[in-house]
Amino acid sequence: MSMPRPERRSLWDLTETSGLPPRRFVADATGRLALSALARGRTLAVPPEALRGQTVLLSSDRQLPAVAALLQLDGIARRILLCPPELAPAHLPAVIAEAGVDAIVSDGTGPAAHAAGATRTIGFETNVVSDPGMPGQGEIDREGPTEWLLFTSGTTGRPKLVVHTLGSLTGPLDDGLAVASDAVWSTFYDVRRYGGLQILLRALLGGGSMVLSQAGESVADFLARAQASGVTHVSGTPSHWRRALMSPAARDFTPAYVRLSGEVADQAILNSLAAAFPRSSIAHAFASTEAGVAFDVRDGLAGFPASLIGQAGGKAELRVVDGSLRIRSARTASRYVGDAQRLMDADGFVDTGDMVELRGDRYHFVGRREGIINIGGQKVHPEEVEAVLNQHPAVQMARVRGRKSPITGAIVVADVVLRPGSGSLDTIRDDILEGCRRALPPHKVPAMLTEAAGLEVAGSGKLVRRA
């Protein structure tokens, strides 16, 4: 059984329905695109009609050209493949073959900038090109169904591609968030990944504007640019936000709405954000590229109410099977590309692989099923230990991982970034470990703590966990 899909309309149709006054824009660190200008022109080197019925791969380092292409090609192209800039070029030939790519739309940057083979490449124009012979964007026939191909956030090997439609990406969600039509949205995510794309679509379809992040831009510069652009709603992973709170620029940032997703939002980061942004609404959401958005929580507490499990008739239905959260909704992707693996079970539920534990009347996320560390036959979820480490007042962020041991098979080790003014790890190590001993069974307590100046965050916004 699958959930009904909402009636589709093109991205441009839905964006234009909200009106195109000059104030509506999409901007990055180097430029701004007024949607009203795009209404009578194009940013592609060819008219969009030239790509009708084709599979198009979007490749650029900047996000703005990709956003402009999405607006112009949804409903015209048969498929649009959103290619994040960190995709390894070695994976590109297999990706192009698997997706059946007919054309690459690129500004000369990104993983496919120098793709070899017969696939033709079409350029982006630097500015909107007015073409008197071309109908306005609102006059172009966009009745064809377009599949949106997104990479999963897998961190090993080549990530899989999943198939969405605009309908599954924008299906109804009972989150209760009231947003003014002139809201300015932003996100630390790249909008070519599911988390960032959700924010982009919410901005475009809600009548607002969007400020994009920029690869290589410092957190301080991004926050300053977001504040100068009047950003009101902003999202990122907990790792994004921990890094942001380390920047003095966070003190001058005044959003109305702060959202976390993509990783476990523990109580420490929720408390820190509430203290840093006392006038903001703080929410944490659960979503995955395959399963879509399940819910968001705005009560300031980690985890989610147990009452959400088993509710029938909602926009998203949730189950817990063997400790793993499963989701069925109209926002679920339809299938994987070129992979025999089933995306859903027989009832239409997606197994997210995110493990939860019931504590009282609330479920708490404890980690990913594949991320378990085996300590002499006993299981440890790194995220569970990180949540305890992050509660210590001297710890800004932590990463827990396993290290091989000839005796137990593995031991738990942790890298910690300390808050400024906390002193050296040597002086507070015992206090941090004592906090772990009070909250965790012995096999979960780190055997070793190492101080780190910073922790690597992947393009997905998640902590890089390789040793």
N, C-alpha and C positions, 0 to 999 in steps of 0.2 A: 504494500500500500504506500502511495506517495501523496504528499500534500498538493493541493491544487496550485497551479502557477497563475500569478496575476497577469492580466492582459498587458501585452507589451506595446510600448510606443518608443520611438527613438530617443536617444539622449538629448539631441538638439530640440526635439519637440517638447520634451518635458522641461528642459531648461528655459526655452523661450516662453512657455506657458506662464512662467513666473515673472515675465517681463524682462526687458533688457535696457534699463536705464543706464546712462553712461557710468554711473558709480559702480556697476557690477564688473568685477575683474577677476582674473587669475594672475598671480604674480610669483616670480621667483627672485633670486638675489640679483639678477642681471636685467630683468625686464618685466613689463606688465602688459597683459592682453585684455583689452576692453571687449567684453562680449558683444557690445553694440557694434564695434568695428568688424568683428568676425561675421556678423549677420549678413554683411554685404560683400564679403570677400573670402579669401582662403589663405591658408599658410602652407599648403602643399604645392609642390612644383608642378603638379598636374591637377586638373579639376577632379573632385572626388568621384565623379561618374566614371572616370577611367579605371577605378579600382572596384567597380561593381562586381559582386559575386566572387571576389578573390579573397585569399587568405593573406593577411598583411601582418608582418612583424614590425613592431615599433622599436627603434633602437636609438637612444640618445643618452648622454650623461645627464643633461638637464631634464626636468620633468615637464616644463611648460610646453615644449613642442609636442610631447606625447598627449598632453591634455587637449591641445588644439586638434590633434588628429582624431582623438576619440570623439570629440564633438562633431567632426565632419564625416566620419566614416561609419559610425553606428547606424545600422539600417541600410547601408550600402554594401560594405564588405561582407563576405560570407563568414569570415573569422577575423578577429583581431587578437594578436598575441602580444601581451604586454611583457616586455623584456626588461627586467631590472638590470642596472648597469654592472652589478657584480657577478653576473652569470659568467662562468669560465668560458672563454672562447673555444676551448677544446670540446665543449658540449654542443657547440652551435650546429655543426653539420647534422648530428642526430636529431636535434630539436627541429631544425628546418624540415628534415625528411618526415619526422613523426607527425608534425602539425600540417604538412602539406603546404608550406609557405610558397606563395606565388610571387610576392614582392616584399622588399624591405623598405620601409620608410625611415630615413635616417638623416640627421644633420651632419653626418660625418664623424659622429662619436658613438660610444656605446659598444657593446660586445659584437654587434653585427656590422660595425662600420666598414670593416674590410673583409666581409664574408666572401670566400672563394666560391666558384661554381657559377651555375647558369641563372641563379636567382637575381632578378633585376632590382636595382636600388633606385628609389625615388627620394628626392631631397625635400627638406623643409625650407620654406622661405624665412628670412630673418624677420620680416614684417608682414602684416596682412596685405595681400595683393588684391586690389580691386579689379575685377574682371567684368567689364560691361556686358559681355556676352554670356556670362554665367548667371543662372538664377540665384536669388538670395538663398541663404541656408534654409530658411523656413519654407521655401518653394520647391526644394528638391524632394523627389520621391524617396522616402526612407521606410518603405513598407516591408523590405526584405528582412528576414530574421538573421541577426548577427550573433555568433557565438563569441564569447570573451574567454580567451585562454589565459589562465593564471598559473604561475609556478607555486607549488607548495613551499613551505618554509623549511623543508628538509635540509640538514646541515652536512650530510655525508653523501658523496656521489652526486649524480645528476638528479635534481629534484623533479618530481612528477608534474605533469600538466593536468589541470582539471578544467572542465567545461562549465562555464556559467553563461547566463543570458542577462540582459539588463533587468529582466523581470526577477530573476533569482537574486540579483545583487541589490535590488531596491524594493523587495517585497515588504509588506507591512510588518511592523514590529511594535509590540506594546511596551514602549519604554517610557511613555508619559512625559517626554521632554518637550516643553514648549519653547520654540525658538523664534525670535523676531526675524522678519524677512530680510532685514538689512544686516544680519549677523555676518561677521568675518571669521571664517574657519581657518585652522591651520593644523599641521601635524608634523611630528618628527619623522613619521613613516615616509617612505617613498610611495607615491600613489599608484605605482605599478605593482604593488603588493596589496593583498586583500585589506589589511588594516587601514592603509592610507587611502585606498580606493573608496572604502566606505565613507570616509570623511569628505573626500572630493564630491561624491555623488550627493551626500547630504547637503553640501553647500550649494551645488548647482541646482538641484531640484527644489531646494527650499527658498530660492530667491536670493541667496547670499553670495559672498565672494570667497576667494580662497588664496591663502598665502602658502606657497610651497617651500619646503626645506631644500637645501642645496648640498650635494655631496661635497665633503671637504670643508664646509663652513663650520666655524667654531660654534659651540653652544651659545656663547655670549653674543656673537654676531647675529645668530638666528633669533634669539630672544629679543634683542634690541630691534631687529627689523620687524618682528611680529608686533611688538608694542607700538612702533612707529606707524605700522599699517592698520592699527586699530583692531587687532585680533581679539575676538570675544570668546571663541570656543577652540580648544586645542587638545590634541590627543597624543599619546605615545605609550610605549611599554614602560613598566616600572624601572627598567634599566635606563631608558631615556630620561625619565624624571629624576632618578637618583643623580645622574650626571648633571642635569639641569640645576638641581638644588645645590650643587657644589660651586656653581658660577655666581659671582656677585650680581650679574645681570638679572637673576631671578628676583631680586629685591625690587626691581623697577617694573616688573611684568605684572599686569593686573587683569587677567582674563576673568570672565564671568563663569566659565565652565571648564573644568579640567577632567580629562578622561584617561583611564589606563586600560590597556588590554594587551594580549599577546604573551604575557607571563603571569605567574602567580602574584597577585597584589596582596602582600602581607600587611599586617597591621602597622608595622613601622613606617612603610612608605605612605600609607593612607594618613597616618597621624602627621607625618612630616609635611605633606602637601596641605593638609588642613591648617597647619600652623603658618606655612609660607604664604598661603592664599586664603586668608580668613573670610573674604567676601565672595569666594568662588564656590560653586556647586562642584563637589568631587564625586566622580562616578568611576566604577570599574566594571568592564564588560567582558563577557566571554564570547569568543568567536573563533572560527578556524576557516581556512580557505575552502575546505571541503564541506563543512557542516553549516557554514554561515553564522550569523549572529544569533545567539540563544537568549541572552538577557543582559541587562546592566543593573547594577546595584548602587543606590545612592544614600545608604544609611550610615556610611562612614565605617562600616565593619568589614573585615576580611571574610571571604566565603560568600555563601548565598543561602537564603532561607530554604529549609527542607521542603516547604510547601510548594515550591516550584516543580518538584519531582512528581511525575504522574498526573499532572493536570491535563485533562482532555479538552480539546477545542481551542487551545491557545494558538497564537501565531507560531510558537515553537513548543514542541513537546519533548520532555526530558525523561530519560531513564538512567538508572545506575545499574550496570550489570558487571558483577565480579569487580566492583570498585571503580569501573571506568564509566565516565559520563558519555551518554549517547543522546543524539539530537535528531529530531525529524521536523522539518519545516519547509515552507515554500522558498526559503533562501538557500537550500542545500544545492550544491553543484549536481549536475546530472550524471557525470561519469569522469573517469580518467581518460586521457588521450593515449592511444596505443598501448594500453596496459590491460591485461586480462583480469586484474584484481577488481573485485566488486567494491564500489564505493559505499553502498548501502546494504543492510541486511534485508531479509525477505519482507520485513515490516516497514522498510523505508528509513530506518534509523542509521545514522553514521556513528561508528565507534571512534570517538575523538582520541583515545589513548591517554586522555588526561585523567589521572586517578584522584578520587575524592574520598573523604572520610567524614562520616556523620559524627558531630560532636554536639550533643544536645539537640536543639532545633535548627541546626545550621550545618550545611556541608562546607568543608574546607578543602581546597585543592592542595594536594601533597606532592605532586610532581608528574612527570611523564613516565609512562609504563616502560619505555625503552631506555630511560635514563637511570634505572635502579642500580645502585652499587651493592654487590653481594659481599657481605662481611661474614665469612665462615658460615654461610647458609642463611644469614639473616639479612633482610632487605632494608636498604636506606635510600630514601628519596632525597637527592641533593637540596631541592627547594625547601623541604621541611626543615633541614638544618640551617639553611640560609635565613629562613624566617626568624629563627631564634637568634642567630648572630646579628641580624639587622636590628634587633630590638635593643642591643647594647648602645648606650648613648654615644660611645666613641666610634662606632662603626657606621660609615656612610653606605657602603655596599659590600657584599660578600659573594664569593663563588666557591661552591663546594664540589669536589670531584673525588674519584677514587684513585688510589695509587696501589700498584701491585705489591703484594706481601707474600713471602714464601710460607708464612704460617697460616694466615686467614684467607689468602687469595687476594684480598684488598684491604686497605685501610682508608678511613675518611680523612682528607686533608682539605684545608680551606685557605683561600687567598682573601684578604680583607683590605679595603681602602678605608683609612681612618679619617675622621673629620678633622679639619684644621684646628690646631690648638689642643689636640688630644694627647700629645706626647708621642713617645715611641711605643711600638708594639711590645718591646721588652718590659716596659713598666706596667702594662695593663693586660698582658697575655693571660695571667692567672685569673684575673677578674672576668675576662670574656669566657674562658673555659669553665669557670664556676657557674656562670649563667647557663651554659649549655648542659652542665651536669644536673642542674636543678630542673631543667625542662625536658631533657631527653634521656632515653635509656642509654646505658654505657656504650653499646656498639655504635650509636649514632654520634657520639661526641667526637669532634675532630682530634685525631692523634697529632696533628701538626697544624700550626697557624703560620702563614707567611704574609708579611705586609707588602702590598702592591701600590704603586703610584696611581694606577688606573686599571680597569678591566676592559677587555676588548668586547665590543658589541657588534654583532653581525648586521648585514644589511636589512635583515628582518626586524632589527631592534632588540633581538634577544641576546643574552650573554653567550659568548663563545665558550663552550665547555671542554674543548679538547685539551689534553694535558700539555 
